[in-house]
């Protein structure tokens, strides 16, 4: 039998030959197929036929391109030509069968040659089927259907997880028991390892399932690369891979795992249109005569916990003295569990204070002959009307677009962008963020300073170091001992060379013109300018869609309208631009939960001018789960409360503020803290009247003041949503359904949820419970979001 390599000659071209017998395919087939074919005509014919049969078709022009496709996502079937440039079908098939992730992937070979020796060679390399051109399209579809409905299971290949190609948990457990039994008989030791990705659990809520599959597929390939012939790779029910190393000592296993972890650390994962790094964590255990398969997994899990606490790219071997880590040793992820335990109690306490206690007071005073409920009702009505009126006024004022004056091209000064990051949380997004800033075209030169803190070394730091070596305008600073964004920004100031400084979080991608437009504001006499933070992942979940519209209501409506109403704006922590001298003088206080609002109010009290510009757009990632949203808004609410009681009276006493600005401070700081409690008073008032009058039906609901104020108050929801849609960025406004979704959810629960968060935050601050709940960042950005950024840059 001749070698497959002998047939790597060029394919004869015959323009007169019909390569495929065209037929109408009527039976639908739901499957994903990768077509590997260098002839475009043949590729199109096959693709159209498969698509007509119901298949999802992807294409590659040669074996190298096909392997890249397989690293991104696994299809159900591969159809590959044999004679192709760069890498032919036989070489491609050999590599497919050599990798654990693709070893069981059905492959159908196509060729113009019908020699028996070629058929034998292809089947010997592991082809599942072979078709000689010309062929009937119906036959090809039938063979694809056969592979999808009855996938091949060679003796050497066990059933595998569909997304990664590795063994399923059940089949891996069977292999582990078999190897443990063999170790008892042969007296040869083996090793079991659990492999996790530190960032993946935190980011899972932000990933779509397809992006998550792409990540795990790449991870499986990295783990299996250069593995021994006896190794078995599997996947557990969660986020971890399981690796069985038969007849491998502890020392050899450690060497094997170290090589794998180094490969992991140097790899750039590509998924969801972004590039990022992941940190591998490995726990392993050696087994031999005394081993029991049922205990090995538990021991590996304990070792993995210790590896998770270190994140030092070293595999951790289980030893009998190891115990499960206490909750406080496991990091921030487990502190969330403690939050969930205490949260019901916090809600009960706040609702008791907001509803039960006022009702008890109303009832007690009524028994003493003092009915204060009518007065309480009047106060609540006034509060609702005033709040609704202010919302409408802010909205109408936002229509008055204000633009900064033009400046000469040569007048732009050097600028600095400071990016603050907490790497264990934001390692997955930081590389792409830095690259987004490197693409900004600013005439006077833009210095980029990344100031980050991390409790332990991470692989992405090496990537950042290499990026800094290749770009003299980029500098990455590890802020030793930092525990806050404020410390990172303050440290970066010592490296900043720009005359003005933009401050950003690690997930922000600003529009290319932002630094130009920001300087126009600063050159006209302002000290700080706040831009428009726009959500770029609004299509992920219903939560992210709510936040996307809410951000338009905040940054396109409330902020600019409020700045014109009160004659001062607010710096919201990111996408904000400061005169360098003002930022050096003001700094940020790390002991504040919202150091941005704190610095804003201190600057305002000192007489600084802050502008709000909805056309200074930067795209960020929104939370996509209710828990992540709760954590973010809880920190914001508690931080606002800190600022309110620290700076309200200081601001009211400031000689630098006008009466209008002081009234604005009362609205911004005092009213926002009092209003949630007042809004809740309608509940005990109605309960009181129901009890006193003997039933809900006895309450006169048609009292004019009640009807009119209710209509006016309820109008603010639709009105604010309409204003947000009218003034929203075009990329958000075109999603009309998002605004309906926002209106519905705000009416049903979201407004009440924000009021609840506000009162719980005040309770937490009163009890000095200051948990820093960092918002998870994701590497996932939808293709539509990427397209929007490209259009914006253009």
N, C-alpha and C positions, 0 to 999 in steps of 0.2 A: 504494500500500500504506500502510495507516495505521501510525502509530507505536505501539510497544508501550505507551508511557506513557499512551495514550488509554484503555487498558482497565484501569486501576487502580481501577475502581469496586468497590463492595462486592459480595460474592458473594451471589446470591439463595439463601435457605434454603428447602428444600421437605421438610418432615418426612415426607411421604407417598411420596417418591421413594426407591426402592432404589438406592443409589449403586453397588453392586458386585454382579454376579451371583455368588452363592455357589456354589462348586464344590469338589469334593474334589480336592486336589492330590496326586498319587501319585508324581511324579518328583522325587527329592531334588536340591537345588541347594546346593552349598557356596559361599557368598558372604556378604560383609558389605554391608548395605544401609542407607543413611540415608534415612528417610522424613520429608519436610518437609511438614507438613499441620497447619492450625490447627483443623480439626474433629476432636475426639477420637474420635467414633464412626468416622469414615472412617479415621483413623489406626490405630485398633485393628483394624478389619477387614483393612486392608492388612497390618498387622504380623502378625496371626495367620496370614494366608494365606502370607506369606513364611516365617514361622517353621516352619509345617507343611511347607514345601518344603525346609527345611534351612538357611535363611538366618539369619545373626546380624544382628538388626535394632536400629538406634538411631533415636531420634526427635528432632525439632525442631519447634517450633510456628510458626516464621516464618523468613525469610531471615537475619536477624541471628543468631538462635540457631544456625542451620545453619552459618553461617560460623565461628562459635566452635567448633562440633563439628569442622569440617574442619581447624581449626588444631591440634586435639588428636590426630586420627588420620584417615587417609584410608580411606573405604570403597571397595568395588569398584564400586558403583553408587549414584547418588542418584536418588530418586523425589521430585519436588517438585510441589506444587500451584502454581497461578498466582496466584489471588486470595487474599492473606493480609495481615494487618495489619502495620504497621511496615516490612516490606520484602517486596514481592511476588515471585513466581517469576521474572519477567523481570529485575528488578533483581538478584536473587540470582544468576541465571545469568550476567548481565553481569560481576559481580564474580568469579565462579568462572572464567570464561574470561579475565579480565584478569590472573590470578595464575599465575606459572610453575608453582607446585606443584600446581595443580588444573586447569591448562589442558586436560589430556587426560582428565579425569575424566568417565566416561559419565553423562549426565543425561537422565532421562525426565521430561517434563512431563505433569501431569494437570490437566484443567480440565473444568468443566461446559459450556463453550462449544465449539461445533464450527465456528465461523466460519473460513472459509478464511484470512482475513487474520490471525487469531490464530495459526493453524498456521504460516503463512509467517513471521510475526514471531518466533515462538519458535524455529523452525528457523534463521532468519537470525541470531539471537543465539548460536547454537551448540548448541541442543538436539540430542541424538542420537536422540530418539524422542518421540512425542506420543500420548497416549491421552485420549479424550474419555469422560467419565462419562455413563451407567454403562458399565462394561466388565466383561469376564469375568476372574475372578481367574487362571484358567489362562493366559489371554493375557498378563496382566501378568508372571507368572512366566516364561513363554516369552521375553518381551522382555528381562527381566533376564538370563536365561540367555544370550541372544544377545550381550548387551553384555559379559558376563563371559568367555565363550568366544571371542568375536571382537570385542575392544574396538576402537572407532573410531580411526583414525589419519589425521586430516586432513593435508593437504599441509603445513600450517604447523607441525605438531606432530610431533616426533621421539619414538621410544620412550624411556621414562623409567624411572628408578629407582622401584620400586613404593612404597617407604615414604615418599619425599620428593617425588615428582613431578618431580624434576630429571633431566637426561640421565644415562644410564649412562656408565661410563668409556669404553667402546668408541665409542659414538655421539658423545661429547664430543670424543674424539680425532679423529674424522672431521671434525667441525665446525672444530676448531682447524687441521687441515691445510688445509681449504678456505679459511679466513680468511687464513692465512699466505700461501697461493698468491695470493689476491686482493690482499694487501698488496704483493706483488712487482709485480703488474701495475699497480695504481693509485697506487703510491708513497704510500699513506696508512698511517700507523702504527696499530697496535692494541696492546692490553694484555691480558696474561694474569695472573690473580691466583689464588693459593691461599689459602683461608680456613680457619682452624682454630679450635677452641674449647679454650682452655688446660686447663680442668678436665676436659674430656670423656674424654681418654685415660686419665687417672688414675682416673676414676670408672667407666669402662666395665665393669670387673670387678664393680661393685656394682649395675649397672643390669640389669633384665630387658630383653630385646630390644624389647618393646613400649614401655617407657618411653624407651629410647634412640631409637626411631622418633619418638616424640612430640617429643622435644627437637630432633631433626634437622628435623622438619617445620616447627616454629616458626622454627628458624634459617633454613631455606630461604625462608620467607616474608619474614623480615627482610632477607635479602640481596637478594631480588628486588624489594622494595618501591621504588617510584619509579625503577625501572630503565628504561633506554632500550629502544626497540623492537628493536634489533639484538642486544641482550645475550643470551648463552647461559650458563645455569647448569647445572653438572654436579656429579658426586660421584665421588671416586676410590675405590680399593679399601679405603681405611682410613677415617679420621675426617674427612677434609678435603673442603671444597667447592671446586670449580674454577669460576671466573668469566671468561668471555671477553668483552672489551669491544672490538668491532671499530671501526675508525676513531676511536680515542680516544687522545689524546696522553698523555704521562706526567703533565702537570699536571692535565688533566681527570680522568684516572683516579684520581689522588691525592685530588682533591676528592670524587669519587663514593665512594671507599672510606672517607674520613673521615666522611662523612655516615652511611654504613652502620654504621661502628664505633660512632659516637655512639648510633645507634638501638639497636644491640646492647647497649651499656653501660647504657642506661636501661630495658631490657626485663626484666620478671620472667617467667622461664620457669616454666610450670606443667606438672608431670609427676609421675606416681606419687604424687599426693595432697600434693605439697609445692611450695613456691615458692622459687626460687633464682636466682642470677645466674651468668652465664658471661662469661668474658673473651675477646673475639675477638683473634686474631693473624692478620696478613695479610702475605704476601710477594708482590710482583708484579714483572713484567718487561715492558718495552716491546719490541715487535717491528716490523720494517720490512723494508727491502731485504735486510739481511744475515741475517735470522732463519732459523733452521732449526727446524721444529716439534718434531723429536725432542729438541732441546736445551732448549726452553723450560721443560718440566716440571722438569728438573733444576735450572735456574737459579731457578725459583720456590721449589723446595724449600730451596735454600740461603738465599734471602732469608727464608723462613718460619722457618728455624732462628734467624736473627738477631732476628726479631720475637719469637720465643718467649723469647729471652734478655732482652728488654726489658720486655714486657708493659706498654707505656706508651700503648696505644690509638693508635699511629701506624703506618700501613702502611710497610713497609720495601721499598724498590726495589732490585732486584738491580743491582750494578755489577760489572764484570769483576774488580776487586780482591778481591771477596768469595771466601772459601773456606769449606768446611764447618767448623763449630766443633769444637774439640777436645772430647773427652768431658767434661773437667772444666768446660767452659764451658756445658754443656747442662743443668745442673741435676740435681736429685735423681733424676729418672726414669732417667737414664742411669747413675747410680751403682749402680742395681740390676743392670745388666748386669755391672758389675765384680764385684758380689757373687756373681753366678751363676758367673763364671769362677773365683773363688777358693774357692767353697764346696766343690767336690769335694776339693780339697786339704785343707781344714780337717777334713772328715769323715774322710779317710784318716788324718790325723795323730791325731785324737782316738781313732779306733777302734784304731789301732796302740798308743796309750798304754793304752787300756782293755782290750784283748783280746790283741794280739800280744805286747806286752812282758810282761804277767803270765805268759802261757803260756811264753815263753822263759825266764823266771825259774824257773817250776816245773820245766821240763825240765832246766835247768842244775843246780839244786839237787838234783834227783833223781839225776842222774849222779854227783853228789858224795856221794850216800848220805843226803841230807837231804830227806825228803818232807814238805813243809809243806802240801800240798793238803788233807788232812783238817782241819787247823786253819783254813785259808782257807774251806773249805766251811762249817765251824761258824760262822765270823764272818758269812758271807753269809746263812746261815739265820737267825741271830739278827737281822740287819739287816732281813730281809724280814718276820719275825714282829713285831718291834717296830713297824715302819712300818705293817703291817696293823692291829695292835692300836690304835695311835694314831688311825688312820682310823676304826675302829669306835667308839672312845671319843668322838671329836669328833662323830660322827654321832648317837650316843645323847644326848650333852649338848645338842645342838641342839634336841632335842624339848622342852627345858625353856624354854618361851617366857617372856621377861621383858619387861615393859612399863614405860615411864617413868611417874612419878606425874603426875596431872592438875595443871594450874595454872589460876589464875583468868584469865579473858579479858583483864582489864585489865593483867595482869602481863607480857604479851608485849612485848619491847623491839624497837626498830628492827632490821632485819636487812639484810644485803647478800649478793647472789649475785655471785660473780666467775666469769666465763666466760673461759677462756684459749683462744686460737685462733691457729693459723698459717694465715693467709688463703689463700695460694695452694693449700693443701691442703683448706681447710674453707670456702671461699667459697660453695660450693654448698649448705651446710647452715646457715650461721650466721644468716641472716635468720629462718628458721622457728624456730630454737632460741630466739632473742631473743623472738619472739612467744609461744612456749610459756611463757617465764618471765613475760611480761607478763600472762598469763592466771592466774597464781597469786594466790590470795586470801589475803593475810596481814594480820591486823588492824592491826598497828603500822606497816605500810608496808614494802615491799620495794624496796630500791635494787638496780639491775642495772648492773654494771660489766663491760663487755666490754673485755678487754685483749688486743690482738692485735699480732702482728708480721708484716710482709710486706716482701720485698726491694724491691718496686716498687709504685707506685700501682695500685690495682685498682678497677674500676667499682663493686663492692659497697660500697666505702667511702662513696660518695655516698649510697647507700641508707641506710646506717647513720647517716650524719649527719642525714638527714631524719627518721629514726626518733627520734633523740635530740632533735631540735627539737620533735617532737610529744609527747614523754613526758619530763617533768622528772626522773622516777625512773630513766631509762636514760642511761648515759654510755658512749660508745665512745672508747677510748684507743689511739692508735697508739704502740706502744713502740719508739721509734727505736733501732736497733742491737741489738735483742733477738735472741737465738739459742736461746731455750729457753722452755718453759712457766714455769719458775721465775722468770725475769726478768719475765714478764708478770704473774704473780700478785703478785710483790713490788712492782711498780710500781702495780698496782691498789690495794694496801693504802693508799697515800697518799690515794686518793679514797674509800675505804670509810668509811661513816658508821655502819654497823650495829654493834650490841653483839656480834653473832655473825655469822659469815661462812660461806656455803656455797660450795664450790669445785667447778666443773664443767668438763667438756670441751665442745667446740663442737657435739657431736651429741646432747647429753643433754636429755631432756624429763622433768623430775621430776613426780611426782604432786602435786596441789594442796595436800595437807595436810602435805607434808614439812617445811616450815619450822616449822610449829606443833609437830609431833612432835619435831623435832630440839631445839627449845628446851626441851621438857620434860625431855630427857636432860641438857642443859647446866645447867638450873636445879636439877637434883638432885645436882650436884656433879661431873659429868664435864666434861672439857676439850675432848674431841673425840668426835664420833660418826660412825661409818661406816655408810652406807646400803647398800641392795641394788641393784646395777646389773643391770638386766634387759635382755636383747636384744629389740629390737623389729622386727628384720628376719630372724627365724629361718627364715621360709618361703622365702628366696631360693635358697639352695644347701645341699648336704649339709654343707659346711663351717660355714655360719652356724647350721645346726641343731645341729651338734656343740658349737659355742661357746655356743649358747643353753642347752643342758643343762649344760654345764660351768660356766657362770656360776651356775646354780642350785646346783650342787654346791659352788661356792666361797662364794657370798654367802648362801645359805639354809642351808647345812650347815656347811662348814668354818669360816668366819669366826665365826659365833656360838658354835659348839661349841668352837673353839680359844680364844676370848675367855674362856669359862667355865672351860676347862681350865687356862689359863696366867694368868688374872686380868689380862689386857690384850688389847686389840684392835689392829687395824692400820688406818691410813688408806690407802686404795687409790688415791688420786690424784684421784678425782672422786666426786661425790655424798657428800662428806664435809663436816662442819660443825664449825667451830672457834670457840672464844671468840676474839674479835678480839684481846684482849690477848696470848693465848698464841701466836696466829699472828704477831703483830708481833714477839714475842720469838724465836720459832723460825725464821721465814722459810723459804725454800727455796733450795737450792744448785744453781745452774745447771750446775755441772760434773758432777753426778750424772745418770746415765741414767734412774734412777727416783727423781726428787727427792721423790716422795710417800713411798716407803718410807724414804728417808733421813730425812725430817722426822718420820715416825712413830717411828722408833727413837730419834732424838735426844730427842723429847718423852717417850718412855717412860723413857729413861735419866735424864731430869730429874724423874721421878716423876709425870708427867701421866697422867690416866686417859682411856682410850679405850674407848668402847662400840661394839658392833656390833649393828645393828638391821635384821633382814631385812624389816621392814615399812616402812622408808623407801625407797620404790621410785623409781628413775629409769630411764627407758628409753633405751638407746643402740643404736648400730649396730655390728654385729659384722663382722669380715672375712668375705668370701665366697669368697676364693680361697686355695689352699694357700700361695702365695707371700706374700700379705698376712699370713696367719696366722704363717708362719715369721718374717717381719720383726718383727711385733709381739712374738711370744714370745721372739725372740732378744734384743730390747732389754730386755724384762722380766727375762730370765734373767741377762743380763750386769749389769743394774742391781742385782739382788738380790745377785750375787756381790760387786759393789763395796761394798754396804752391809755384807755379812757380814764381810769382812776389815777394814773400817774401824771397825766399831762393836761387834763381838762381845766383845772383851776389855774395852772401855770399859764395856759393859753389865754384864759379870760383876763388874767392880770397883766398880760403883755402890752406894753405901750406901743409896740410896733404893729399891732393888729387893729383894723378898723372895726366899727360896730358890726358891719355886715359880715366880716370874717369871724368875729366872735360868735355871732348867731349861727354861722356855718359850723363852728366847732361844737356848739351845743347840739345841733342836728346830727353831726357826724359821730360824736363821741357819747353824749349823754342819751340822746333820744334812741339811738340804736340799741342801747343796753336796757332801757326801760320798756320800749315798745313790745317786745315779746311777752312780758308779764302782763301788760295792759290788754293785749290782744286775747290772751287766755281768759280774761275776766268775764267774757261773754258767756262762757260755759257755766261757772258757778251762779251767775246772775239768772240764767234761764232755769237752772235746777232749782234755785231758791223760789222763783215765781211759780214753777210747777208744783212744788211742795205747798207753798202758801195758798195758791188758788185751787188746789185739788186736782190738777191735771194739765197737761200741755194744751188740751183743747180749750181751756178757759183763758189762755193768754191771748190778748188782742194783738195779733201779728200785723194788723193793718194800720197801726199807728203811723201817721205820715212821716214823722222823723225817722222811725225805724225803717220804713220802706225806702225813703229817699237815700238815707245814708248807706243802706245795704246795697242799693243799686249802684251808687257812686263808688263805694268801696270795691264791689265785685267787678266794676268796669276797669279797674286798674290792671287786672290780669290780662284780659284780651288787649287792652290798650298798650300795655308795656310790650306784649308779644308783637303787636302790629308795628310799634315803633322800632323794636329790635329788628324785625324783618325789613322795614323800610331803610334803616341805616346800616344794616349788616354788610359785611364784606361780601362781594359777589360770589365768592366760593362757598359761603354758607347760605346766602339768600336763595341760591338756586335749589336748595333742598327744602322746598316748601313743607314737606311732610314733617320735617324736624320741628318746625315751629308749631304745627298742630300737636305733635307729640309733647312738646314743652308745655303748651297751654293746658292740655289735658292732665298731665302729671302734676303741674303746679297747682291746678285747681283741686285735684283729688288728694295729693299727699305732700308734694315737695315743699310748698310754702310752710305747711305745718311742721315738716321735718326740720327745716331751717330754724324755725322758732324753738323747737325742742332742743336742737343743738346749741342754740344761744344760751338757754337757761341752764343746760347741763354744763356748758363751758364755764359759766359763772360759778356754779357749785364746785367744779374742779379747782378753779383758781382760789376760791375761798378756802378749800381744803389743802391748798398747795400741792395738788396733784398735777404735775406738769410733765406729761408723757410726750416725748417728741415722736410723733407718728409721721415718718417720712413717706411721701407719696411715691408709690412704685413707678418706675420709668420703664418703658418698653422699647425694644428695638423695632417693633412692628410699626410700619407705616403703610397704609393702604396705597395701592397703585394710583388711585385717584388723587390722593394727597400728594404723592410724588409728582404727578402731572401738574397739579396746581402750583407747586413750588417752581417747577420748570417754567411754567407760563409767567409766574410772577417775576422770576429772574430775567426773562426775556423782555 
